[in-house]
Amino acid sequence: MHQIRYFLAVCETLNFTRAAESCNVSQPSLTRAIKGLEDELGGPLFRRERNNTHLTGLGEMMRPHLTQVLIETDAA
């Protein structure tokens, strides 16, 4: 579940450092978790360019599904 929370935090901030701060984890830990999620889903979720981070097509497609998973898990 932490991978989903981290993914959604990066979606909101579009910044790995700020997302890590909001999740109270180190930036390398957050990056490793996102990489693990990318490996599970079969492709990159973010396009990282210098100071800009953007969702890839896969990231855009997965965002609503993972948001729903998190909502339903929290409700359970």
C-alpha positions as CSV (number, residue, x, y, z in Angstrom):
1,M,0.0,0.0,0.0
2,H,2.9,2.4,0.7
3,Q,3.8,2.2,-3.0
4,I,0.3,3.5,-4.0
5,R,0.4,6.2,-1.4
6,Y,3.8,7.3,-2.6
7,F,2.7,7.2,-6.2
8,L,-0.3,9.4,-5.5
9,A,1.8,11.8,-3.4
10,V,4.2,12.3,-6.4
11,C,1.1,12.7,-8.7
12,E,-0.1,15.6,-6.4
13,T,3.3,17.3,-6.0
14,L,5.0,16.3,-9.3
15,N,8.2,16.4,-7.1
16,F,9.8,13.4,-5.5
17,T,11.4,15.4,-2.7
18,R,8.2,17.1,-1.7
19,A,6.3,13.9,-2.0
20,A,8.8,12.1,0.3
21,E,8.5,14.9,2.8
22,S,4.7,14.7,2.8
23,C,4.9,10.9,3.3
24,N,7.5,11.3,6.1
25,V,10.0,9.0,4.3
26,S,13.4,9.6,2.7
27,Q,13.5,10.5,-0.9
28,P,15.6,7.4,-1.8
29,S,13.0,5.2,-0.1
30,L,10.2,6.8,-2.0
31,T,12.0,6.5,-5.3
32,R,12.7,2.8,-4.7
33,A,9.1,2.2,-3.9
34,I,8.0,3.9,-7.1
35,K,10.5,1.9,-9.1
36,G,9.1,-1.3,-7.6
37,L,5.6,-0.2,-8.6
38,E,6.9,0.6,-12.1
39,D,8.5,-2.9,-12.3
40,E,5.2,-4.5,-11.2
41,L,3.1,-2.5,-13.7
42,G,5.6,-3.0,-16.6
43,G,6.7,0.5,-17.4
44,P,7.6,4.0,-16.1
45,L,4.9,6.0,-14.3
46,F,6.7,9.3,-14.4
47,R,8.9,11.1,-16.9
48,R,11.7,12.8,-14.9
49,E,13.3,15.9,-16.6
50,R,15.7,18.0,-14.6
51,N,13.3,19.9,-12.2
52,N,10.1,18.7,-13.8
53,T,8.2,15.4,-13.3
54,H,5.3,14.4,-15.5
55,L,3.0,11.4,-15.6
56,T,3.5,9.1,-18.5
57,G,0.6,7.6,-20.3
58,L,0.8,4.5,-18.0
59,G,0.8,6.8,-15.0
60,E,-2.2,8.8,-16.2
61,M,-4.0,5.5,-16.9
62,M,-3.2,4.0,-13.5
63,R,-3.8,7.1,-11.3
64,P,-7.7,6.8,-11.1
65,H,-7.4,3.0,-10.5
66,L,-4.9,3.3,-7.8
67,T,-6.8,6.2,-6.2
68,Q,-9.8,4.0,-6.0
69,V,-7.8,1.1,-4.6
70,L,-6.5,3.4,-1.8
71,I,-10.1,4.8,-1.1
72,E,-11.5,1.3,-0.8
73,T,-8.6,0.0,1.3
74,D,-9.0,2.9,3.7
75,A,-12.7,2.3,3.9
76,A,-12.2,-1.4,4.7
